[in-house]
Structure formats: structure tokens, C-alpha cells
Amino acid sequence: MNVPTSIDAATLTTASWTKLTTIGFRLVCGFSEREVAKELGVPHKQVAAQLDALRDELAGGWVVRLRPGDEPNAT
């Protein structure tokens, strides 16, 4: 399975871009969802719900860029 390595920001709504930069960035930096919720001063369920909404939007907006050697097999 190929993992997307970039996101086309032009495909995101303003709300999703905000979720990505406020929540997603912290997750990439190693924070847990609970730590992000605590830092933002919101319930964990709210962070989880926002991530679900972001994932739904990204499902149609991922841009996959493969690294050399990650090309899918032609078989």
C-alpha cells in the first residue's frame, strides 16, 4: 500500500486546512490525540471527530508522490 506523502492544499476547505494545521501538524510531531486535545483545551472526542472529518475530505484529495523505488509492480 502506498502512503500519501503530500496533500494538495487547493483541494481542502478552509475548515479542513485549519484542522490539518492545528491538529495534524501536532500529530506528525509525535503528540497523541489526547495531548492535542489538552493543548487545544477541547475534549478528546472533539479532536477525534475533527480528524474523522478531515480524513473523509482527504480521501478524495490525496496526491500520492512515490519515492524512487516505491513504484508499484506491473505484475
C-alpha positions as CSV (number, residue, x, y, z in Angstrom):
1,M,0.0,0.0,0.0
2,N,1.3,3.4,-0.9
3,V,1.2,6.1,1.7
4,P,0.5,9.6,0.6
5,T,3.3,11.9,1.3
6,S,1.8,15.2,0.3
7,I,-1.6,17.0,0.3
8,D,-2.9,19.3,-2.4
9,A,-4.0,22.2,-0.3
10,A,-6.1,23.6,-3.1
11,T,-8.5,20.6,-2.7
12,L,-9.1,21.4,1.0
13,T,-11.8,23.6,2.5
14,T,-10.7,26.3,4.9
15,A,-12.0,24.3,7.8
16,S,-10.0,21.2,6.8
17,W,-6.9,23.3,6.3
18,T,-7.3,24.6,9.8
19,K,-7.8,21.1,11.2
20,L,-4.7,19.9,9.3
21,T,-2.5,22.7,10.6
22,T,-3.8,22.7,14.2
23,I,-4.3,19.0,14.8
24,G,-2.5,17.1,12.0
25,F,0.8,19.0,12.5
26,R,0.9,18.2,16.2
27,L,0.2,14.5,15.5
28,V,3.1,14.4,13.0
29,C,5.3,15.9,15.7
30,G,4.5,13.0,17.9
31,F,1.7,14.3,20.1
32,S,-1.2,11.9,20.8
33,E,-4.8,12.8,20.1
34,R,-5.3,13.3,23.9
35,E,-2.3,15.5,24.2
36,V,-3.5,17.6,21.2
37,A,-6.9,17.9,22.8
38,K,-5.4,19.0,26.1
39,E,-3.2,21.6,24.4
40,L,-6.1,23.0,22.5
41,G,-8.4,23.0,25.5
42,V,-11.1,20.8,23.9
43,P,-12.4,17.3,24.7
44,H,-10.6,14.4,23.1
45,K,-13.9,13.4,21.4
46,Q,-13.9,16.7,19.6
47,V,-10.4,16.2,18.3
48,A,-11.3,12.7,17.2
49,A,-14.4,13.9,15.4
50,Q,-12.4,16.7,13.6
51,L,-9.8,14.1,12.5
52,D,-12.6,11.9,11.1
53,A,-14.0,14.8,9.1
54,L,-10.5,15.6,7.8
55,R,-9.9,12.0,6.8
56,D,-13.1,11.9,4.9
57,E,-12.2,15.0,3.0
58,L,-8.7,13.9,2.3
59,A,-9.9,10.5,1.0
60,G,-10.7,12.4,-2.2
61,G,-7.9,14.9,-2.1
62,W,-4.7,12.9,-1.5
63,V,-1.9,13.4,-4.0
64,V,0.4,10.4,-4.0
65,R,4.0,11.0,-4.9
66,L,6.1,7.9,-4.9
67,R,9.7,7.9,-3.9
68,P,12.2,6.2,-6.3
69,G,11.9,2.5,-5.7
70,D,8.3,2.7,-4.5
71,E,6.7,2.3,-7.9
72,P,4.1,-0.4,-7.9
73,N,4.9,-3.7,-9.6
74,A,3.5,-4.1,-13.1
75,T,2.5,-7.7,-12.3
